[in-house]
């Protein structure tokens, strides 16, 4: 059973992504590295594996924040969505040239709209 959540976890993830990117920096060299990472299949596979490991590591803290058992599917989906926000934001930064804040805002807004549940 879910407990009452008073923290917007998606907002926390969005803010954490922005803060991490600001700490890392956003220079032309950083952008070049990200473009290479996404373009070279071997690097992309490693990056995607790291993202998968990140999502797995987030399950327990996300479950705790949501008041769910650690093996609950909603906790796993939420951890995957937290990771997806970062992955999508990075891809958006490369695709459009926008900064981390704009990219994270766009990704968070899309996650809030739940586009997968829309009927076509």
Order of alpha helices (4+ residues) and beta strands (2+ residues): alpha-alpha-alpha-alpha-alpha
